Amino acid sequence: MPLVRVSLVPALLLSCTTALRAQASDSSRIGALERFRTASESTATTQTWSATGAWVGGLAGAVTFGAAFYKFTHRDGAVNTTAGNAGGTMVGAAFGAAGGALLGAFIGSLFPKQSRHN
């Protein structure tokens, strides 16, 4: 019997919370939305170099890791096939592009763009 009483407490709290939300006025909901929108727009107006950093980092990572994985899959003593070497190069390029883009976007986001007001 104690398990039934314990399980009723969350249901009771949920019903009270739902009832209180239903009683909230429309003006308080709109005010909360406006505060959220203002906060998101103020942080979104800062222009950074994150997109450029992502492109540069992604391309550099793809070339670097593609070459490294090609070298690794095309080594002496390994079974060298065209499919294996191409597959290793593609896997390396994909991992390098993903990691390079993330790192480039992070580094680019640290540098704000200079505004040109002449």
C-alpha positions in Angstrom: 0.0 0.0 0.0 2.8 2.6 0.6 3.9 2.2 -3.0 0.5 3.5 -4.2 0.8 6.6 -2.0 4.3 7.4 -3.2 3.3 7.0 -6.9 0.4 9.4 -6.4 2.6 12.3 -5.4 4.2 12.9 -8.8 0.8 12.7 -10.5 -0.6 15.2 -8.0 2.3 17.6 -8.6 2.0 17.3 -12.4 -1.7 18.1 -12.3 -1.1 21.2 -10.0 1.7 22.4 -12.4 -0.6 22.0 -15.4 -3.4 23.9 -13.7 -1.1 26.8 -12.8 0.2 27.0 -16.3 -3.3 27.1 -17.7 -4.1 30.1 -15.4 -1.1 32.1 -16.5 -2.1 35.2 -18.5 -1.3 35.7 -22.1 0.7 38.8 -21.3 3.1 36.9 -19.1 3.6 34.4 -21.8 4.3 37.1 -24.4 6.7 38.8 -22.1 8.7 35.7 -21.5 8.8 35.1 -25.3 10.0 38.7 -25.9 12.8 38.3 -23.3 13.9 35.1 -24.9 13.8 36.6 -28.4 15.8 39.7 -27.3 18.4 37.5 -25.6 18.8 35.3 -28.7 19.0 38.3 -31.1 21.6 40.1 -29.0 24.0 37.1 -29.0 23.4 36.4 -32.7 24.4 39.9 -33.8 28.1 39.3 -33.0 29.7 38.3 -36.3 32.7 36.0 -36.0 35.0 34.1 -38.3 33.5 30.7 -37.4 32.1 29.8 -40.8 35.4 30.7 -42.5 37.3 28.7 -39.9 35.0 25.7 -40.5 35.7 25.8 -44.3 39.4 26.3 -43.9 39.7 23.7 -41.2 37.6 21.2 -43.0 39.5 21.4 -46.2 42.9 21.4 -44.5 41.8 18.4 -42.3 40.5 16.5 -45.3 43.7 16.9 -47.3 46.0 16.2 -44.4 44.2 13.2 -43.0 43.5 11.9 -46.5 47.2 11.9 -47.3 48.1 10.4 -43.9 45.5 7.6 -44.3 46.7 6.9 -47.9 50.2 6.7 -46.7 49.1 4.3 -43.9 47.1 2.0 -46.1 49.7 2.0 -48.9 52.7 0.9 -46.8 55.2 -1.8 -47.5 54.2 -5.2 -46.4 50.5 -4.5 -46.6 48.1 -5.9 -49.2 47.8 -2.9 -51.5 44.6 -2.8 -53.5 43.1 0.2 -55.3 39.9 -0.2 -53.3 41.7 -0.5 -50.0 43.9 2.5 -50.6 41.0 4.6 -51.9 38.8 3.5 -49.0 41.5 4.4 -46.5 42.0 7.8 -48.1 38.2 8.5 -48.1 37.9 7.5 -44.4 40.8 9.7 -43.5 39.5 12.6 -45.5 36.1 12.3 -43.8 37.4 12.1 -40.3 39.9 14.9 -41.0 37.2 17.1 -42.6 34.8 16.6 -39.6 37.5 17.3 -37.0 39.0 20.1 -38.9 35.7 21.8 -39.4 34.8 21.6 -35.8 38.2 22.9 -34.6 38.2 25.6 -37.3 34.7 26.8 -36.3 35.7 26.9 -32.6 38.9 28.8 -33.3 37.1 31.2 -35.7 34.4 31.9 -33.2 37.0 33.3 -30.9 37.8 36.2 -33.3 35.0 38.8 -33.9 34.9 40.4 -37.3 35.7 44.1 -37.5 32.7 46.2 -38.5 33.2 48.5 -41.4 31.5 51.8 -40.6 33.0 54.5 -42.8 
